[in-house]
Amino acid sequence: MTKPATLNCHVGFNAQHSPMGAFMSFTCGNFGTRGGIGLQIGQPGDQEVFIGFKDGDRYSDATLKCLPFYTAAVDRSADAFLVEQAGPAEQNVKPDAVAFTEKEIARAYGWASDRWVADGLSFTVYSPFGAIPDPAVDDEQRMREGLLPAVIARLELDNTAGKETKTAMFALNHARTGSRILNDDLGSGRVAWAFRREAGGAAELRDFTSSEEGSKIDAEPFIFMRWSASDGVRERYNPVHLLGSCPGFGFEVPAGKKYGITIALGSYLEGFQTNGLDGRYLYTRYFKGLGDVLKMALDNSAKMIASAEALDSKLAGTALSEDQKFMISHATHSYYGSTQLLEIGELPFWVVNEGEYCMMNTLDLSVDHVFWELEHNPWLVRNLLDNFVRLYSYNDEVKVYKSEFAPSTETMQMDPSQTPPPPDEAQLKRPYETKPGGISFCHDMGAHNNFSPKGRSSYELANLTGCFSYMTVEQLCNWSLTAGCYVAKTRDLEWLKANKTVVDACLASMIHRSGDVGFAQFDSTRCIGGQEITTYDSLDHSLAQTRNNVYIAVKSWGTYKALALMFRELGDAASQAKCEELAAKVAAVVADQAVDGVLPAIFEKSNPGYGSRILPAIEGCMYPLYFVNTGFAGCTLDQVYSSPAEKRMFDVLEEHTRNLLLDPERRNLFADGGIKLSSTSNNSWMSKISIFMHVTRKVFHLDEDPRVAEVLRNADAAHVKWQTEGSSYWACCDQIVSGEGKASRYYPRIITSALWME
């Protein structure tokens, strides 16, 4: 079995370790910051994480030496109780730990594991993933296994060469009060603690001297809960104090032995957790409480570890570079940390939260997640599509402007970590008439566990010309493309037939918004005086404006190709032909815009975006590639572009991409070699870069040119550094500004990098 390689980059970055569908993460890795267990939040937890050992038995005065996942050397929580002087017991408090330096630490980061090694100590977290079971077809045992809201860790201390006892420990020092010892019956030899009723840990001791699997010991870890880890380990008479904030486990390792503890870290959130729609976690149907969760995790730990190691081996055994493997691993860890499987009205309800923003089922992320989710959980994609139609679709009109205007260059420029600029006053004052629009879909379903009102998102606002405006055309394309991908993967014709009226409405709405050129000529009346934007909301005009945008044009082309295939399956030859006609029309318009081998970002010469050059021009080519790879297209990729107009567009997009990647002025590359999506914006998104690189390699095969291959290799290396150094606290980060993670942090969307495994 192939194991993950030891990292040769900066190792002090956070990683999320999460079960599927529990919106929970155990996060650690960034030096000198808090982490631990985080529930239903878009950032790391608030605990100091102590993982280490000391010489001697537990009562020795030796200083703990720990992995550097904590903020301070001395904990001052007792100060609130010790006004003038410490009592006899609390005088025993010493500095919690001396941290290992980075040079002393080795880290191996796998697809489903994360292993730290320092001076005979090893700590590994396992977070296996797979198909999420469907309660409509799977039995209770399968549901319990698939929805178990826990991850497994293993802490080992090798003292085989030692001459005296050593003591290892694992503890979480909470910033909030509420820690307690968990007295549930978890089985012999096991101990546990909890934070209120929400989360906790359980551990059992094993002997690893003779085997990697370990053998049971007729002993259990010792448990403590004090104000500091070192005090808890050493306290002889009162190791558990209910006022303590730092619960943990410890164990002594005799000379000549290698012992370890298997740790279950889990959560259990009972009752309704969402507002607007009353949702509880689906796992609560199958588990009685936190003790039940932790017991099952320890019972199944060997199976979970084996599953994680098999996943690690699968990725490690691919022909991808180590940089590419890292990005896929990092992305997968953060994706599952945002997932939430609820039960609403006795039915499952799938949610992927948008990283640090915690927006629920952002549709322009869903369309990027779809390739991963269809590989693992097609039924959840169907669930998402149905819930958008049922609850978060709407009908509108479109605005036909009576006058042209020159947009401001300032109203779209923004640092994503700062307040957006005010709307463009000239746009707000433009007179317009209205005409029929049609169906579209909300940007999201709510935020922070608060479902938004029916037909409304948490994000979209009127009278804006940049960030937080409506994405009506983009989301119409996104639902249609997601539906097309779902049918392509599953061939679920029953679902497609049940949704024929929706598919019909999507085509009509696309036509109403497209004018004479076939794509995005009008803004929704929901914008009132504002204008529509794209998913690239924090970039400049080159990518943020919807109208006459080359990115939206090619995405609209891909949407027509998806709709055509769905109409083919429905036996609607007339609608299929109409979609093919519109696809060819869009392709011809795109091809006609090329100037000197490149395409302008915006097809309006008076627009600042006309001078911009963007790499996501080719993003819409991803979907026909998927239809070919699944066999749904019923043809080769060359045949997808067989019409004269589409062949011209293909050639133009290929030349455009090659020219931008090999531009002598490097306007679409950062100084470190990372990909710059727009020549006029320093904000670049790793999720979209991943799609771009995949299309570049698999549709246009530009990596067969050694010069392009070198550009892409250098970019892969730069992108790893963006994550490990530029966004080290925030785990996987999407929006990178000049190498530094500025926004869209703790983010699921970079799961698009898993496309590289095809």
C-alpha positions in Angstrom: 0.0 0.0 0.0 1.5 3.4 -1.1 1.7 5.9 1.7 1.6 9.7 1.4 5.0 11.3 1.0 6.5 13.4 3.7 6.0 17.0 2.9 8.9 19.1 1.8 7.2 22.4 2.2 6.3 24.5 5.2 4.3 22.2 7.5 2.7 24.7 9.8 -0.6 25.0 8.1 -4.1 24.1 9.3 -6.0 21.2 7.9 -9.7 20.2 8.6 -10.5 16.7 9.6 -14.2 16.1 9.2 -16.9 13.4 9.1 -19.4 13.6 6.2 -22.5 15.7 6.7 -21.9 16.8 10.3 -20.6 20.4 9.7 -17.9 19.6 12.2 -14.1 19.8 11.9 -11.2 19.0 14.1 -8.6 21.5 12.9 -4.9 21.6 13.7 -1.6 22.3 12.1 -1.0 26.1 12.2 1.7 27.0 14.7 0.8 29.2 17.6 -2.9 29.4 17.0 -6.0 27.8 18.4 -7.9 25.0 16.6 -9.6 21.8 17.8 -13.2 20.9 17.4 -15.4 23.5 15.6 -19.1 23.0 15.1 -21.2 24.9 12.5 -18.6 27.6 12.1 -16.6 28.9 9.1 -13.3 29.0 10.9 -11.1 26.8 13.2 -12.2 26.0 16.7 -11.3 27.9 19.8 -9.2 25.4 21.7 -5.5 25.2 22.3 -4.5 21.7 21.2 -1.8 20.0 23.3 -0.2 16.9 21.9 3.1 15.9 23.4 5.1 13.9 25.9 7.5 14.3 28.8 10.2 12.3 30.4 9.3 10.4 33.5 5.9 9.2 34.8 2.9 11.5 34.8 3.8 13.1 38.2 7.3 14.1 37.1 8.3 17.7 37.0 9.7 17.4 33.5 8.3 19.9 31.0 5.9 18.7 28.3 7.2 18.9 24.8 4.3 19.5 22.4 3.4 20.0 18.8 3.0 23.8 18.4 -0.8 24.0 18.2 -1.4 26.4 21.1 -1.0 30.1 21.7 0.6 30.7 25.0 3.2 29.0 27.3 1.2 29.8 30.5 -2.5 29.5 31.0 -4.1 32.2 33.2 -7.6 30.8 33.5 -7.2 30.3 37.3 -6.5 34.0 37.8 -10.3 34.7 38.0 -10.4 32.6 41.2 -7.0 33.5 42.7 -7.3 37.2 43.7 -4.2 37.6 45.8 -2.3 34.3 45.7 -2.7 30.8 44.4 -3.8 28.0 46.7 -1.6 25.0 47.4 -2.9 23.0 44.4 -2.8 25.9 41.9 0.8 26.8 42.8 1.6 23.6 40.9 0.8 25.3 37.6 3.8 25.5 35.3 4.3 26.5 31.7 2.1 24.2 29.6 4.7 23.1 27.1 7.8 23.7 25.1 7.0 23.5 21.5 8.8 21.4 18.9 10.4 23.5 16.2 9.5 23.1 12.6 12.9 21.5 12.0 12.1 18.8 14.5 8.7 17.9 12.9 7.9 15.7 9.9 4.4 15.8 8.4 2.8 13.4 5.9 -0.5 14.7 4.5 -2.8 12.2 2.8 -6.1 12.2 1.1 -7.8 11.0 4.3 -5.1 11.3 7.0 -2.6 13.8 8.5 0.4 12.5 10.3 2.9 14.4 12.5 6.1 12.9 13.8 8.6 14.4 16.3 11.2 12.7 18.6 9.4 9.4 18.8 6.0 10.9 19.1 3.5 10.4 16.3 0.0 11.8 15.9 -2.3 10.9 13.1 -5.8 12.0 12.3 -8.0 9.8 10.0 -11.0 11.2 8.2 -12.2 8.5 5.7 -14.9 9.4 3.2 -17.0 7.7 0.6 -20.6 7.3 -0.5 -23.1 9.0 1.9 -25.9 6.5 2.4 -29.5 7.2 1.3 -32.1 6.6 4.0 -34.6 5.6 1.3 -32.5 2.5 0.3 -29.9 1.8 3.0 -30.4 0.0 6.3 -29.8 1.4 9.8 -26.3 0.0 10.2 -25.2 1.5 6.9 -26.7 4.8 7.9 -24.9 4.7 11.3 -21.5 3.9 9.6 -21.9 6.5 6.9 -23.2 9.4 9.0 -21.1 8.8 12.1 -20.2 12.3 13.2 -16.7 11.5 14.4 -13.1 11.2 13.2 -10.4 9.0 14.6 -6.9 10.0 15.8 -4.0 7.9 17.1 -1.3 9.2 19.4 1.7 6.9 19.8 5.0 7.3 21.8 7.9 5.1 20.9 10.0 4.4 24.0 11.6 1.2 22.7 15.1 2.7 23.0 14.4 4.5 26.2 15.7 3.7 29.7 12.9 5.3 31.8 9.2 5.8 31.6 7.8 8.5 29.4 4.3 10.1 29.5 2.3 11.2 26.5 -0.9 13.2 26.5 -3.6 14.8 24.3 -5.7 17.7 25.6 -7.9 20.6 24.3 -8.0 23.8 26.4 -11.3 25.4 25.7 -11.8 29.2 25.4 -15.4 28.7 26.7 -16.6 27.0 29.9 -18.5 23.8 29.9 -16.1 20.9 29.8 -17.0 17.7 31.7 -16.1 14.1 32.1 -18.4 11.8 30.1 -19.6 8.9 32.2 -21.5 7.0 29.6 -20.7 3.3 29.3 -18.3 3.2 26.3 -16.9 -0.2 27.1 -14.0 -1.5 29.2 -10.7 0.3 29.1 -12.2 3.5 27.7 -12.4 7.0 29.1 -14.1 10.1 27.7 -14.8 13.8 28.2 -17.2 16.2 26.6 -17.9 19.8 26.0 -21.4 20.3 27.3 -23.7 18.0 25.1 -22.1 19.1 21.8 -18.8 17.4 21.3 -16.2 15.3 23.0 -13.5 12.8 22.9 -12.9 9.2 24.0 -9.8 7.1 24.1 -8.5 3.6 24.7 -4.9 2.4 25.2 -3.0 -0.1 23.0 0.4 -1.6 22.8 2.1 -1.0 19.5 5.5 -2.5 20.4 5.1 -5.6 18.2 2.6 -4.5 15.5 1.2 -1.6 13.7 -2.4 -2.7 14.6 -1.5 -2.8 18.3 -2.9 -5.1 21.0 -5.1 -4.4 24.0 -3.6 -3.6 27.3 -5.3 -4.4 30.6 -5.3 -0.7 31.5 -6.9 2.5 30.4 -5.6 6.0 29.7 -5.7 8.4 32.6 -8.1 11.3 32.3 -7.8 14.8 33.6 -9.5 18.2 33.5 -7.7 21.2 34.9 -6.9 24.7 33.7 -3.8 23.6 31.9 -2.5 20.5 30.2 0.7 20.2 32.3 -1.2 20.7 35.6 -3.7 18.1 34.5 -1.1 15.5 33.8 0.9 16.0 37.0 -2.0 16.6 39.5 -1.9 13.6 41.9 -4.9 14.3 44.1 -7.5 16.2 42.0 -6.8 15.5 38.3 -10.4 16.4 37.5 -11.8 19.8 38.5 -15.2 20.7 37.1 -14.1 24.3 36.8 -11.3 23.2 34.6 -11.2 24.2 30.9 -8.6 21.7 29.6 -9.8 18.1 29.5 -7.4 15.4 28.2 -6.1 11.9 28.1 -2.6 10.6 29.1 -0.7 7.4 29.3 2.7 6.2 30.6 5.0 4.2 28.3 7.5 1.9 30.1 11.1 1.7 28.8 11.3 -0.7 25.9 7.7 -0.2 24.9 5.7 1.6 22.3 2.2 2.5 23.4 -0.6 4.6 22.0 -4.1 5.7 22.4 -6.9 5.6 19.8 -9.0 8.7 20.1 -12.5 9.3 18.9 -13.4 13.0 18.4 -17.1 13.5 17.7 -20.1 15.7 17.9 -23.8 15.3 18.6 -26.2 18.3 18.1 -29.7 17.4 19.1 -32.9 19.1 18.2 -33.6 21.7 15.5 -30.4 23.5 14.4 -31.7 25.6 11.6 -34.3 28.5 11.3 -36.6 29.4 8.5 -36.9 25.7 7.8 -36.7 23.5 10.9 -33.8 21.1 10.3 -32.1 18.6 12.6 -29.1 16.5 11.7 -30.1 13.3 10.0 -27.6 11.4 12.1 -29.7 12.1 15.2 -32.2 9.6 13.7 -29.6 6.9 14.1 -27.6 7.8 17.3 -28.9 8.3 20.8 -26.3 10.8 21.9 -22.7 11.8 22.1 -21.7 8.6 24.0 -23.3 6.5 21.3 -21.3 8.3 18.7 -17.9 8.0 20.5 -18.5 4.4 21.3 -19.2 3.5 17.8 -16.2 5.4 16.5 -13.9 3.5 18.8 -15.6 0.2 18.0 -15.1 0.9 14.3 -11.7 2.6 14.5 -9.7 -0.2 12.8 -12.1 -0.2 9.9 -12.0 3.6 9.7 -8.2 3.7 9.7 -8.1 1.0 7.0 -10.5 3.0 4.9 -8.5 6.2 5.3 -5.2 4.4 4.4 -6.8 2.9 1.3 -7.9 6.3 0.2 -4.4 7.7 0.9 -2.9 4.9 -1.2 -5.2 5.5 -4.1 -4.2 9.1 -4.4 -0.5 8.5 -3.6 -0.4 5.8 -6.4 -1.5 8.1 -9.1 0.8 9.7 -11.7 0.1 13.2 -10.5 2.8 15.3 -9.1 3.3 15.7 -5.4 2.1 19.3 -5.7 -1.1 18.2 -7.4 -1.7 15.4 -4.8 -1.3 18.0 -2.0 -3.9 20.2 -3.5 -6.4 17.4 -3.9 -5.8 16.3 -0.3 -6.1 19.7 1.1 -9.3 20.5 -0.9 -11.0 17.2 0.2 -10.3 17.9 3.8 -11.9 21.3 3.6 -14.8 20.2 1.4 -16.2 17.7 4.0 -15.8 20.3 6.8 -18.5 22.4 5.1 -21.0 19.5 4.5 -24.3 19.2 6.4 -27.0 16.5 6.0 -30.2 17.6 7.6 -33.6 16.2 8.1 -36.4 18.6 7.3 -40.0 17.5 7.3 -38.8 13.9 7.8 -36.8 14.1 4.5 -33.1 14.5 4.0 -31.9 17.9 3.0 -28.3 18.3 1.7 -26.3 21.5 2.4 -22.8 22.5 1.6 -21.9 25.6 3.5 -19.7 28.2 1.8 -16.6 28.1 3.9 -16.0 31.1 6.2 -19.3 32.8 4.9 -21.5 29.8 5.9 -23.9 30.6 3.0 -26.0 27.5 2.4 -25.9 25.7 -1.0 -24.4 28.6 -2.9 -25.4 27.5 -6.4 -22.4 28.8 -8.1 -20.3 26.5 -5.8 -22.7 23.6 -6.3 -22.1 23.6 -10.1 -18.4 23.2 -9.3 -18.9 20.6 -6.6 -21.1 18.5 -8.9 -18.3 16.4 -10.5 -17.1 15.3 -7.1 -20.6 14.7 -5.7 -21.8 12.7 -8.7 -18.8 10.5 -8.3 -19.7 9.7 -4.7 -23.3 10.8 -3.9 -25.6 11.3 -7.0 -28.7 11.2 -4.8 -27.5 14.3 -3.0 -27.2 16.2 -6.3 -30.8 15.2 -7.1 -31.8 16.4 -3.6 -30.1 19.8 -4.2 -31.7 20.3 -7.7 -35.2 19.5 -6.3 -34.8 21.8 -3.3 -33.8 24.7 -5.6 -36.8 24.2 -7.8 -39.2 23.7 -4.9 -38.0 26.5 -2.6 -35.4 28.7 -4.2 -36.5 29.4 -7.8 -38.2 32.5 -9.0 -39.5 34.2 -12.2 -38.6 37.7 -13.2 -38.6 40.2 -16.1 -35.5 41.6 -17.8 -34.4 45.2 -18.4 -33.9 46.6 -21.9 -31.8 49.7 -21.5 -32.6 52.8 -23.5 -29.1 54.3 -23.4 -25.5 53.1 -23.3 -23.0 54.2 -20.6 -19.3 53.9 -19.8 -18.9 52.0 -16.5 -16.6 53.3 -13.8 -13.3 51.5 -13.4 -13.6 51.9 -9.6 -17.0 50.3 -8.8 -15.8 46.8 -9.6 -12.3 47.0 -8.1 -12.1 45.6 -4.6 -10.0 43.7 -2.1 -12.3 40.8 -1.0 -11.3 41.4 2.6 -12.6 45.0 2.5 -16.0 46.6 2.2 -17.2 46.6 -1.4 -17.2 50.0 -3.3 -20.5 51.9 -3.8 -22.6 51.1 -6.9 -21.9 52.9 -10.2 -24.3 55.9 -10.1 -24.4 56.1 -13.9 -25.7 52.6 -14.1 -28.3 53.2 -11.4 -29.7 56.1 -13.4 -30.0 54.3 -16.8 -33.6 54.3 -18.1 -35.0 50.9 -19.2 -38.1 49.1 -20.4 -39.0 45.6 -19.3 -39.8 42.4 -21.2 -40.4 38.8 -20.1 -37.6 37.0 -18.4 -38.4 33.7 -16.9 -37.2 31.2 -14.4 -33.9 31.4 -12.5 -32.5 30.3 -9.2 -31.3 32.0 -6.0 -27.7 32.5 -5.3 -28.0 30.4 -2.1 -30.6 29.1 0.4 -29.5 31.1 3.5 -26.6 31.6 5.8 -25.4 30.5 9.2 -28.1 27.9 9.6 -30.8 30.5 8.8 -32.7 29.5 5.7 -33.8 32.6 3.7 -37.4 33.2 2.7 -38.7 31.2 -0.2 -37.4 32.6 -3.5 -34.8 34.7 -1.9 -31.1 34.3 -1.1 -29.0 35.7 1.8 -26.6 37.3 -0.7 -28.4 39.1 -3.4 -29.4 42.7 -3.1 -30.9 45.3 -5.5 -29.3 48.5 -6.7 -25.8 47.3 -6.8 -23.3 47.0 -9.7 -20.7 44.8 -8.0 -20.5 42.4 -5.1 -23.8 41.2 -3.6 -25.9 42.0 -6.7 -28.0 39.3 -8.5 -26.5 36.4 -10.5 -29.6 35.6 -12.4 -28.1 34.4 -15.7 -25.2 32.7 -13.9 -27.5 30.7 -11.6 -29.8 29.8 -14.5 -26.8 28.3 -16.3 -25.7 26.6 -13.1 -28.9 24.8 -12.4 -29.2 23.7 -16.0 -25.6 22.4 -16.1 -25.9 20.6 -12.7 -29.1 18.9 -14.0 -27.3 18.0 -17.2 -24.4 16.5 -15.3 -26.8 14.6 -13.0 -28.6 13.0 -15.9 -25.3 12.3 -17.7 -23.9 10.4 -14.7 -27.1 8.6 -13.6 -29.3 8.3 -16.7 -32.2 9.1 -14.3 -34.8 9.5 -17.0 -37.6 9.3 -14.4 -36.3 12.4 -12.7 -35.8 14.2 -16.0 -39.3 13.5 -17.2 -40.7 14.7 -13.9 -38.8 18.0 -14.4 -39.5 18.5 -18.1 -41.5 21.7 -17.4 -38.5 23.1 -15.5 -36.1 22.2 -18.3 -38.5 23.8 -20.8 -38.6 26.9 -18.6 -34.8 27.1 -18.4 -34.5 27.1 -22.2 -37.2 29.8 -22.5 -35.5 31.9 -19.9 -32.1 31.6 -21.6 -33.7 32.8 -24.8 -35.4 35.8 -23.2 -32.1 36.9 -21.7 -30.0 36.4 -24.8 -31.0 39.0 -27.3 -29.7 38.5 -30.8 -26.4 36.9 -29.9 -27.7 34.0 -27.7 -26.3 34.9 -24.3 -26.6 37.4 -21.5 -27.7 40.7 -23.0 -30.1 41.9 -20.3 -30.1 42.3 -16.5 -32.9 41.0 -14.3 -35.5 43.5 -12.9 -34.6 42.1 -9.5 -31.5 44.3 -9.8 -33.8 47.3 -10.0 -31.2 50.0 -10.9 -28.2 47.7 -10.6 -26.7 45.1 -12.9 -26.1 41.4 -12.8 -22.7 39.9 -11.7 -21.1 36.5 -12.0 -19.7 34.2 -9.4 -16.4 36.2 -9.8 -18.0 38.9 -7.7 -14.8 40.3 -6.1 -12.9 40.7 -9.4 -13.0 43.7 -11.7 -15.2 44.1 -14.9 -13.1 41.4 -16.6 -15.0 38.7 -14.8 -17.6 40.2 -12.5 -20.0 41.7 -15.1 -22.4 39.3 -16.7 -23.5 41.1 -19.9 -21.3 40.4 -22.9 -18.8 38.5 -20.8 -16.7 35.9 -22.6 -16.8 33.6 -19.6 -20.6 33.7 -19.5 -20.8 33.4 -23.3 -18.9 30.1 -23.3 -20.7 28.9 -20.2 -24.0 29.7 -22.0 -22.8 27.6 -24.9 -22.1 24.7 -22.5 -25.6 25.2 -21.0 -27.2 24.9 -24.5 -25.2 21.7 -25.0 -26.5 20.3 -21.7 -30.1 21.3 -22.5 -29.9 19.8 -26.0 -28.8 16.4 -24.5 -31.6 16.5 -21.9 -34.2 17.3 -24.7 -32.8 14.4 -26.7 -33.5 12.1 -23.8 -37.0 13.6 -23.5 -37.7 12.9 -27.2 -38.2 16.6 -27.8 -36.4 16.9 -31.2 -37.5 20.5 -31.8 -36.2 21.8 -28.5 -33.0 19.9 -29.0 -32.5 21.4 -32.4 -33.2 24.9 -31.0 -30.5 24.4 -28.4 -28.0 23.2 -30.9 -28.8 26.3 -33.1 -28.3 28.6 -30.1 -25.0 26.9 -29.2 -23.7 27.5 -32.7 -24.8 31.1 -32.6 -23.0 31.7 -29.4 -19.9 30.0 -30.7 -19.9 32.2 -33.8 -20.2 35.3 -31.7 -17.3 34.3 -29.5 -15.1 33.4 -32.4 -15.7 36.7 -34.1 -14.4 38.7 -31.1 -10.8 37.5 -31.3 -8.2 40.2 -31.9 -4.6 39.2 -32.6 -5.2 35.7 -31.1 -6.8 36.8 -27.9 -10.4 37.4 -26.7 -11.4 40.5 -24.8 -13.0 39.7 -21.4 -16.0 41.9 -22.2 -17.3 42.4 -25.7 -18.0 46.1 -25.2 -15.3 48.4 -26.4 -16.3 51.2 -24.0 -16.0 48.8 -21.1 -12.8 48.7 -19.0 -13.1 44.9 -19.3 -12.5 45.1 -23.0 -8.8 45.4 -22.4 -8.6 42.5 -19.9 -7.7 39.0 -20.8 -9.1 36.1 -18.8 -8.3 32.4 -18.6 -11.8 31.3 -17.5 -12.9 32.0 -21.0 -12.6 28.2 -21.5 -14.4 27.2 -18.3 -17.6 26.4 -20.1 -15.8 23.7 -22.1 -15.7 21.6 -18.9 -19.3 20.4 -19.2 -19.2 18.9 -22.7 -16.0 17.2 -21.7 -17.9 15.6 -18.8 -20.8 14.6 -21.1 -18.2 12.8 -23.4 -16.4 11.1 -20.5 -19.7 9.8 -19.1 -20.8 8.6 -22.5 -23.9 10.8 -22.3 -22.8 12.9 -25.3 -22.8 9.8 -27.5 -19.8 11.2 -29.5 -16.2 12.1 -29.2 -14.9 15.4 -28.0 -13.9 16.4 -31.5 -17.5 15.8 -32.6 -18.8 18.1 -29.9 -17.1 20.9 -31.8 -18.0 19.6 -35.3 -20.1 22.5 -36.5 -18.2 25.2 -38.4 -18.9 27.8 -35.7 -18.0 25.6 -32.8 -14.8 24.5 -34.5 -13.9 28.1 -35.0 -14.6 28.8 -31.3 -12.5 25.9 -30.3 -9.6 27.1 -32.3 -9.9 30.6 -31.0 -10.2 29.5 -27.3 -7.1 27.2 -27.8 -5.1 30.0 -29.3 -6.3 32.5 -26.7 -5.3 30.2 -23.8 -1.9 29.4 -25.3 -1.1 33.0 -25.9 -2.1 34.0 -22.3 0.0 31.3 -20.7 3.0 32.1 -22.9 2.6 35.8 -22.9 6.2 37.3 -22.7 4.8 40.0 -20.3 3.4 37.3 -18.0 0.2 39.3 -17.5 -1.8 36.1 -16.5 0.9 34.8 -14.2 2.0 36.1 -10.8 5.6 36.7 -10.0 5.8 33.3 -8.2 4.4 31.5 -11.3 0.9 31.1 -10.0 -2.1 31.4 -12.3 -3.6 34.9 -12.6 -7.2 34.4 -13.9 -7.5 38.0 -15.1 -4.7 40.1 -16.5 -6.2 43.1 -14.7 -6.9 41.7 -11.2 -4.5 40.3 -8.5 -7.4 38.2 -7.1 -7.2 34.6 -8.3 -9.3 31.7 -7.2 -7.9 28.2 -6.7 -11.1 26.4 -7.4 -11.4 28.0 -10.8 -7.7 27.7 -11.5 -8.2 23.9 -11.0 -11.0 23.8 -13.6 -9.0 25.9 -16.0 -6.0 23.7 -15.7 -8.1 20.6 -16.2 -9.7 22.0 -19.4 -6.3 23.2 -20.6 -4.9 19.7 -20.3 -7.9 17.5 -21.2 -9.8 19.5 -23.8 -7.0 21.5 -25.5 -4.1 19.3 -24.6 -1.9 22.4 -24.3 0.4 20.6 -21.8 1.8 18.7 -24.8 3.7 21.8 -25.6 6.7 21.7 -23.2 6.6 25.4 -22.7 3.0 25.2 -21.4 3.8 22.1 -19.4 6.5 24.0 -17.6 4.2 26.9 -16.9 1.6 24.6 -15.4 4.2 22.7 -13.3 5.6 26.0 -11.9 2.0 27.1 -11.2 1.2 23.9 -9.2 4.2 24.5 -7.0 3.2 28.2 -6.4 -0.3 27.2 -5.6 0.9 24.8 -2.8 2.8 27.7 -1.3 -0.3 29.9 -1.4 -2.0 27.4 0.8 0.8 26.4 3.2 2.2 29.9 3.7 -0.2 32.4 2.4 -3.3 30.9 4.0 -1.7 28.7 6.8 -4.4 29.5 9.4 -7.4 29.2 7.2 -6.9 25.6 5.9 -7.9 25.5 2.2 -8.4 28.9 0.8 -9.9 29.9 -2.5 -9.5 33.7 -3.1 -5.8 34.4 -3.2 -4.6 38.0 -3.7 -0.9 38.1 -4.8 -0.2 34.9 -3.0 -2.0 35.6 0.3 -5.4 34.1 1.3 -7.7 37.1 1.6 -11.2 35.6 1.3 -13.2 32.5 0.7 -11.2 30.7 3.4 -11.9 27.4 5.1 -13.5 26.7 1.7 -15.1 23.6 0.0 -14.9 24.7 -3.6 -11.3 23.7 -4.3 -12.6 20.1 -4.5 -12.6 20.9 -8.3 -8.9 19.9 -8.1 -10.1 16.3 -7.8 -10.9 16.5 -11.5 -7.2 16.0 -12.1 -7.5 12.3 -11.0 -9.4 11.4 -14.2 
